[in-house]
Amino acid sequence: MVAIDVDLLKNPVVAAAVGTAAMAVDAAGAAYRVAEKLPVFGPLMRRGVTSLSERGDRWVTESADQFKALVATVAVQLVDLVLDELDLNALVRERVDIDAMAADLDIEAVINRVDLIALADRVIEGVDLPAIIRESTNSMTSEVMTDVRTQGERADDVVSGIVDRMLGRDRDGR
């Protein structure tokens, strides 16, 4: 709302102008009421005034819509200009208590909003799971093969020892 300077309204020139306008409106109203009662002229004048009133109402309505649209456009542009001039990050750092905001957060609600399946998919995408399985399988296979070979060698030594004893051979192969 626009503030009105009360001292300006008390100025004698303004008071005289407002008084003159009020007097003219009163005189026009009185003249209209008298003219409205005239037998032929009254009904014509009422139709004319009705038509003018309807046209005036339409014009005011259309103008108001156009004025609202103009004000909205100007307001958006003005806000954009102000925001372009502000460093919002600095403004938030200076004026917002982030710790207080964080303390008010409902962590359970935040967690419930997270799509855990999508998050897990993103994590898995970042991990080359087939390569990890291949590497672990390869290393396990190598270890198992080494163990099998070692056990095979030991078994071969045991069997050789038994055969050597049965044949009466010395350990040196004689």
C-alpha positions as a printed NumPy array, in Angstrom:
array([[   0.   ,    0.   ,    0.   ],
       [   1.253,    3.487,   -0.871],
       [   1.763,    5.819,    2.074],
       [   0.013,    9.174,    1.668],
       [   1.689,   12.306,    2.954],
       [  -0.931,   13.768,    5.338],
       [   0.625,   17.249,    5.173],
       [   0.043,   17.312,    1.393],
       [  -3.664,   16.64 ,    1.939],
       [  -3.861,   19.581,    4.327],
       [  -2.489,   21.976,    1.705],
       [  -5.157,   24.63 ,    0.914],
       [  -4.687,   24.269,   -2.863],
       [  -5.237,   20.502,   -2.681],
       [  -8.239,   20.973,   -0.398],
       [  -9.762,   23.536,   -2.808],
       [  -9.198,   21.227,   -5.815],
       [ -10.76 ,   18.258,   -4.007],
       [ -13.672,   20.447,   -2.895],
       [ -14.217,   21.637,   -6.476],
       [ -14.165,   18.05 ,   -7.764],
       [ -16.614,   16.968,   -5.055],
       [ -18.9  ,   19.857,   -5.935],
       [ -18.771,   18.933,   -9.63 ],
       [ -19.581,   15.275,   -8.858],
       [ -22.477,   16.337,   -6.64 ],
       [ -23.796,   18.724,   -9.327],
       [ -23.478,   16.039,  -12.023],
       [ -25.325,   13.563,   -9.795],
       [ -28.124,   16.084,   -9.14 ],
       [ -28.375,   16.958,  -12.847],
       [ -28.524,   13.238,  -13.726],
       [ -31.307,   12.578,  -11.234],
       [ -33.346,   15.486,  -12.62 ],
       [ -32.69 ,   14.486,  -16.268],
       [ -33.572,   10.86 ,  -15.501],
       [ -37.093,   11.971,  -14.526],
       [ -37.807,   13.675,  -17.846],
       [ -40.408,   11.669,  -19.803],
       [ -38.638,   11.053,  -23.164],
       [ -35.071,   11.869,  -22.29 ],
       [ -34.909,    9.843,  -19.004],
       [ -35.224,    6.307,  -20.453],
       [ -32.771,    7.132,  -23.283],
       [ -30.311,    8.508,  -20.782],
       [ -30.651,    5.44 ,  -18.502],
       [ -29.942,    3.079,  -21.454],
       [ -26.978,    5.225,  -22.469],
       [ -25.599,    5.274,  -18.925],
       [ -26.156,    1.511,  -18.588],
       [ -24.308,    0.897,  -21.862],
       [ -21.478,    3.218,  -20.825],
       [ -21.277,    1.554,  -17.39 ],
       [ -21.037,   -1.919,  -18.94 ],
       [ -18.369,   -0.721,  -21.359],
       [ -16.493,    0.937,  -18.491],
       [ -16.675,   -2.243,  -16.392],
       [ -15.307,   -4.322,  -19.298],
       [ -12.517,   -1.831,  -19.917],
       [ -11.552,   -1.727,  -16.232],
       [ -11.56 ,   -5.548,  -16.062],
       [  -9.479,   -5.939,  -19.223],
       [  -7.135,   -3.158,  -18.203],
       [  -6.735,   -4.673,  -14.75 ],
       [  -5.763,   -8.045,  -16.273],
       [  -3.274,   -6.331,  -18.594],
       [  -1.935,   -4.266,  -15.714],
       [  -1.531,   -7.397,  -13.539],
       [   0.344,   -9.152,  -16.357],
       [   2.594,   -6.111,  -16.832],
       [   3.303,   -5.839,  -13.095],
       [   4.054,   -9.587,  -12.906],
       [   6.483,   -9.359,  -15.837],
       [   8.244,   -6.347,  -14.342],
       [   8.39 ,   -8.018,  -10.909],
       [   9.968,  -11.18 ,  -12.343],
       [  12.562,   -9.148,  -14.23 ],
       [  13.272,   -7.06 ,  -11.137],
       [  13.74 ,  -10.156,   -8.966],
       [  16.063,  -11.65 ,  -11.609],
       [  18.148,   -8.46 ,  -11.625],
       [  18.392,   -8.435,   -7.83 ],
       [  19.328,  -12.125,   -7.713],
       [  21.997,  -11.564,  -10.392],
       [  23.595,   -8.951,   -8.138],
       [  23.525,  -11.065,   -4.97 ],
       [  26.024,  -13.723,   -3.962],
       [  23.454,  -16.164,   -2.61 ],
       [  26.11 ,  -18.521,   -1.226],
       [  27.633,  -15.721,    0.849],
       [  24.167,  -14.548,    1.883],
       [  23.246,  -18.034,    3.109],
       [  26.587,  -18.417,    4.927],
       [  26.068,  -15.058,    6.672],
       [  22.369,  -15.311,    7.515],
       [  21.401,  -18.981,    7.776],
       [  22.276,  -21.194,   10.726],
       [  22.983,  -24.392,    8.802],
       [  23.641,  -26.349,   12.012],
       [  20.201,  -25.42 ,   13.339],
       [  18.616,  -26.46 ,   10.047],
       [  20.508,  -29.769,   10.084],
       [  19.453,  -30.395,   13.676],
       [  15.82 ,  -30.017,   12.619],
       [  16.16 ,  -32.558,    9.795],
       [  14.238,  -35.793,   10.109],
       [  16.997,  -38.19 ,    9.031],
       [  14.553,  -41.107,    8.837],
       [  12.408,  -39.144,    6.371],
       [  15.488,  -38.31 ,    4.288],
       [  16.565,  -41.964,    4.227],
       [  13.032,  -43.038,    3.316],
       [  13.167,  -40.709,    0.305],
       [  16.359,  -42.313,   -1.005],
       [  15.851,  -44.964,   -3.681],
       [  18.187,  -47.563,   -2.212],
       [  17.883,  -49.891,   -5.216],
       [  18.948,  -47.125,   -7.602],
       [  21.776,  -46.186,   -5.225],
       [  22.957,  -49.798,   -5.084],
       [  22.786,  -50.021,   -8.88 ],
       [  24.965,  -46.897,   -9.167],
       [  27.503,  -48.336,   -6.717],
       [  27.589,  -51.631,   -8.584],
       [  28.027,  -49.77 ,  -11.89 ],
       [  31.108,  -48.113,  -10.414],
       [  32.541,  -51.47 ,   -9.341],
       [  33.711,  -53.882,  -12.048],
       [  32.181,  -56.907,  -10.344],
       [  32.933,  -59.399,  -13.152],
       [  36.627,  -58.438,  -13.066],
       [  36.735,  -58.87 ,   -9.281],
       [  35.117,  -62.302,   -9.586],
       [  37.541,  -63.269,  -12.375],
       [  40.553,  -62.138,  -10.37 ],
       [  39.419,  -63.864,   -7.196],
       [  38.529,  -67.011,   -9.135],
       [  41.876,  -66.946,  -10.943],
       [  43.82 ,  -66.525,   -7.714],
       [  41.735,  -69.223,   -6.012],
       [  42.219,  -71.503,   -9.016],
       [  45.972,  -70.885,   -8.931],
       [  46.114,  -71.634,   -5.215],
       [  43.993,  -74.764,   -5.585],
       [  46.122,  -75.958,   -8.502],
       [  49.301,  -75.344,   -6.506],
       [  47.802,  -77.242,   -3.555],
       [  46.716,  -80.105,   -5.83 ],
       [  50.158,  -80.278,   -7.417],
       [  51.851,  -80.195,   -4.034],
       [  49.568,  -82.906,   -2.677],
       [  50.092,  -84.886,   -5.902],
       [  53.837,  -84.65 ,   -5.471],
       [  53.547,  -85.763,   -1.851],
       [  51.263,  -88.638,   -2.846],
       [  53.732,  -89.589,   -5.59 ],
       [  56.55 ,  -89.568,   -3.023],
       [  54.498,  -91.75 ,   -0.647],
       [  53.599,  -94.211,   -3.426],
       [  57.247,  -94.253,   -4.599],
       [  58.395,  -94.966,   -1.056],
       [  55.935,  -97.836,   -0.695],
       [  56.925,  -99.288,   -4.083],
       [  60.64 ,  -98.876,   -3.259],
       [  60.176, -100.709,    0.052],
       [  58.229, -103.477,   -1.63 ],
       [  60.92 , -103.879,   -4.258],
       [  63.662, -103.543,   -1.699],
       [  65.204, -100.446,   -3.184],
       [  67.135,  -97.852,   -1.257],
       [  65.937,  -94.282,   -1.194],
       [  68.814,  -93.354,   -3.478],
       [  67.224,  -95.407,   -6.279],
       [  69.556,  -98.464,   -6.119]])
